[in-house]
Amino acid sequence: MEDKKKKIFMCVFGVLICGVSVGFFKRAAFGVDPFQSFMAGLDALLPVGFGTLYVIANLCLLTFSLFADKHYIGLATVINLSVLGYVAQYSHEFLLKWFPNLQMVGRALFLILGIVMMCLASSFYFVADLGVSTYDAVALIIVNTWKVGKFRYVRILCDLVCVLAGIGLYVAAGGKISGISAIVGAGTIVTAFFMGPLIEFFNIYVAKPFLYGKNKKALEKKADLC
């Protein structure tokens, strides 16, 4: 029962902090995470409201997960679909209100905080194993279900595909080259290459010890579940 309570806490905490991290990314204005880059390109191409488009895209990924391995669909998935967008929106508005004239150093700091928070949050709800976001499920299914590659490399590949697709969709929509920075920036490149390894770091040194304790044998015994 104690582990169950911890998992529920980790799930809720992870999704909420992930939403806050998106707010930091947006306020930093150095580019968003890879999946949001893809969504921005899609939004530029299709005449559909972003909120509706976001739901449709996630429902498509949800369908993939249900067929490939529904193990990754759970409480975190539901919270992610219904809450994360609003948390990101309100976090961004809060940061805009309290930091209206953020300079380069401040933006860089917000970017770093956003990256660390997103990776820590992702690690918590990965290890809680109560479901993940529909996008996160893709890399996990490739690695754990299909047994292809290591997570850090598969995640980097997935992120790169999203970035390239976002740029391609934006250009196909007639967007100007100078506007690509709104789709892809320094923050996007950093997350594309470092989110996988950093999530794995937090898995080993933060999330698993929090759930299972610091006993090495206990961590090794539970490793296959995460």
C-alpha positions as CSV (number, residue, x, y, z in Angstrom):
1,M,0.0,0.0,0.0
2,E,2.9,2.3,0.8
3,D,4.4,1.8,-2.6
4,K,1.0,2.4,-4.2
5,K,0.6,5.8,-2.5
6,K,4.1,6.7,-3.6
7,K,3.4,5.8,-7.1
8,I,0.2,7.9,-7.2
9,F,2.1,10.8,-5.7
10,M,4.9,10.4,-8.3
11,C,2.4,10.2,-11.1
12,V,0.5,13.4,-10.1
13,F,3.7,15.3,-9.2
14,G,5.4,14.2,-12.5
15,V,2.6,15.4,-14.7
16,L,2.1,18.7,-12.9
17,I,5.8,19.6,-12.9
18,C,6.0,18.6,-16.5
19,G,3.3,21.2,-17.2
20,V,5.1,23.8,-15.2
21,S,8.3,23.1,-17.2
22,V,6.5,23.8,-20.5
23,G,5.7,27.2,-19.0
24,F,9.4,27.8,-18.3
25,F,10.3,26.8,-21.9
26,K,7.8,29.2,-23.4
27,R,8.9,32.1,-21.2
28,A,12.5,31.4,-22.0
29,A,11.6,31.8,-25.7
30,F,14.6,29.7,-26.9
31,G,12.4,27.0,-28.6
32,V,10.1,24.4,-27.1
33,D,10.6,20.7,-26.5
34,P,10.6,18.4,-29.6
35,F,7.0,17.3,-29.4
36,Q,5.8,20.9,-29.1
37,S,7.9,21.7,-32.1
38,F,6.0,19.1,-34.1
39,M,2.7,20.5,-32.8
40,A,3.7,24.0,-33.7
41,G,4.4,22.9,-37.3
42,L,1.1,21.0,-37.4
43,D,-0.7,24.0,-36.1
44,A,0.8,26.2,-38.8
45,L,-0.3,23.8,-41.5
46,L,-3.9,22.9,-40.4
47,P,-6.8,25.3,-39.9
48,V,-7.8,23.8,-36.6
49,G,-7.6,25.4,-33.1
50,F,-4.5,24.4,-31.3
51,G,-6.3,22.9,-28.3
52,T,-8.4,20.6,-30.6
53,L,-5.3,19.7,-32.7
54,Y,-3.4,18.8,-29.6
55,V,-6.2,16.4,-28.5
56,I,-6.4,14.8,-31.9
57,A,-2.6,14.3,-32.1
58,N,-2.6,12.7,-28.7
59,L,-5.6,10.5,-29.5
60,C,-3.7,9.2,-32.5
61,L,-0.7,8.4,-30.4
62,L,-3.0,6.9,-27.8
63,T,-4.5,4.6,-30.4
64,F,-0.9,3.4,-31.4
65,S,-0.1,2.7,-27.7
66,L,-3.4,0.8,-27.2
67,F,-2.5,-1.5,-30.1
68,A,1.2,-1.8,-29.5
69,D,1.3,-2.1,-25.6
70,K,-1.5,-0.6,-23.5
71,H,0.6,-1.2,-20.4
72,Y,1.8,2.4,-20.7
73,I,-1.7,3.9,-20.6
74,G,-2.9,4.7,-17.2
75,L,-3.5,7.4,-14.6
76,A,-0.6,9.5,-15.8
77,T,-1.9,9.4,-19.4
78,V,-5.4,10.6,-18.4
79,I,-4.0,13.4,-16.2
80,N,-1.6,14.4,-19.0
81,L,-4.3,14.7,-21.6
82,S,-6.7,16.6,-19.3
83,V,-4.5,18.7,-17.1
84,L,-1.0,19.3,-18.5
85,G,-2.1,21.9,-21.1
86,Y,-3.8,24.1,-18.6
87,V,-0.9,23.9,-16.1
88,A,1.4,24.9,-18.9
89,Q,-0.8,27.8,-19.9
90,Y,-1.2,29.2,-16.4
91,S,2.5,28.7,-15.6
92,H,3.4,30.7,-18.7
93,E,1.0,33.5,-17.8
94,F,2.3,33.6,-14.2
95,L,5.9,33.9,-15.4
96,L,5.0,36.6,-17.9
97,K,3.3,38.5,-15.1
98,W,6.1,38.3,-12.6
99,F,9.0,38.4,-15.1
100,P,7.8,40.8,-17.9
101,N,11.2,42.0,-18.9
102,L,13.4,38.9,-18.8
103,Q,16.9,39.5,-20.2
104,M,19.2,36.9,-21.9
105,V,20.7,35.6,-18.7
106,G,17.3,35.1,-17.1
107,R,15.9,33.4,-20.2
108,A,18.9,31.0,-20.2
109,L,18.3,30.2,-16.5
110,F,14.6,29.6,-17.3
111,L,15.5,27.3,-20.1
112,I,17.9,25.3,-17.9
113,L,15.2,25.1,-15.1
114,G,12.6,24.0,-17.7
115,I,14.8,21.2,-19.0
116,V,15.7,19.9,-15.6
117,M,12.1,20.0,-14.4
118,M,10.8,18.2,-17.5
119,C,13.3,15.4,-17.2
120,L,12.8,15.0,-13.5
121,A,9.0,15.0,-13.9
122,S,9.2,12.5,-16.8
123,S,11.4,10.2,-14.7
124,F,8.9,10.3,-11.8
125,Y,5.9,9.2,-13.8
126,F,8.0,6.7,-15.8
127,V,9.1,4.9,-12.7
128,A,5.7,5.2,-11.0
129,D,4.5,3.0,-13.9
130,L,0.9,4.3,-13.8
131,G,1.0,5.3,-17.4
132,V,2.9,8.0,-19.3
133,S,2.1,10.6,-21.9
134,T,1.1,9.3,-25.3
135,Y,4.4,10.7,-26.8
136,D,6.6,9.2,-24.1
137,A,5.0,5.9,-24.6
138,V,6.4,5.6,-28.1
139,A,10.0,5.4,-27.1
140,L,9.2,3.1,-24.2
141,I,7.3,0.7,-26.5
142,I,10.2,0.6,-29.0
143,V,12.7,-0.2,-26.3
144,N,10.8,-2.3,-23.8
145,T,8.1,-4.0,-26.0
146,W,9.9,-4.3,-29.3
147,K,13.4,-4.7,-27.7
148,V,15.0,-2.2,-30.2
149,G,17.9,-0.1,-28.9
150,K,18.5,1.6,-25.6
151,F,16.1,4.2,-24.2
152,R,18.5,7.2,-24.4
153,Y,19.2,6.7,-28.1
154,V,15.6,5.8,-29.1
155,R,14.4,8.9,-27.2
156,I,16.9,11.1,-29.1
157,L,15.8,9.6,-32.4
158,C,12.1,10.2,-31.6
159,D,12.8,13.8,-30.6
160,L,14.8,14.5,-33.7
161,V,12.0,13.1,-35.9
162,C,9.6,15.5,-34.2
163,V,11.9,18.5,-34.7
164,L,12.4,17.7,-38.4
165,A,8.7,17.1,-38.9
166,G,7.8,20.3,-37.2
167,I,10.2,22.3,-39.4
168,G,8.9,20.5,-42.5
169,L,5.3,21.1,-41.7
170,Y,6.0,24.8,-40.9
171,V,7.7,25.2,-44.3
172,A,5.0,23.3,-46.1
173,A,2.5,25.8,-44.5
174,G,4.3,28.6,-46.2
175,G,6.1,29.8,-43.1
176,K,9.1,32.1,-43.5
177,I,12.6,30.8,-42.8
178,S,13.1,33.5,-40.3
179,G,10.2,32.2,-38.3
180,I,11.6,28.8,-37.8
181,S,13.1,30.0,-34.6
182,A,9.5,30.0,-33.2
183,I,9.4,26.3,-34.0
184,V,13.0,25.2,-33.2
185,G,15.5,27.0,-31.0
186,A,18.4,26.3,-28.6
187,G,16.0,24.7,-26.1
188,T,14.7,22.3,-28.7
189,I,18.2,21.1,-29.7
190,V,19.3,20.7,-26.1
191,T,16.2,18.7,-25.2
192,A,16.5,16.6,-28.3
193,F,20.0,15.4,-27.4
194,F,20.0,15.4,-23.6
195,M,16.5,14.6,-22.4
196,G,16.9,10.8,-22.8
197,P,20.2,10.6,-20.9
198,L,19.0,13.1,-18.2
199,I,15.8,11.2,-17.7
200,E,17.8,8.0,-17.3
201,F,20.0,9.7,-14.8
202,F,17.0,10.8,-12.7
203,N,15.6,7.3,-13.0
204,I,18.6,5.8,-11.3
205,Y,19.5,8.5,-8.8
206,V,16.2,10.0,-7.8
207,A,13.0,8.3,-8.9
208,K,13.9,4.7,-8.2
209,P,15.5,5.5,-4.8
210,F,12.4,7.5,-3.8
211,L,10.1,4.6,-4.6
212,Y,12.1,1.6,-3.5
213,G,14.6,3.1,-1.1
214,K,18.3,3.2,-1.4
215,N,18.9,-0.5,-1.1
216,K,20.9,-1.5,-4.1
217,K,19.5,-5.0,-4.3
218,A,16.0,-3.7,-4.1
219,L,16.6,-1.4,-7.0
220,E,18.1,-4.1,-9.1
221,K,15.2,-6.4,-8.3
222,K,12.7,-3.7,-9.4
223,A,14.7,-2.5,-12.4
224,D,12.8,-4.6,-14.9
225,L,9.5,-3.0,-13.9
226,C,10.7,0.5,-14.9
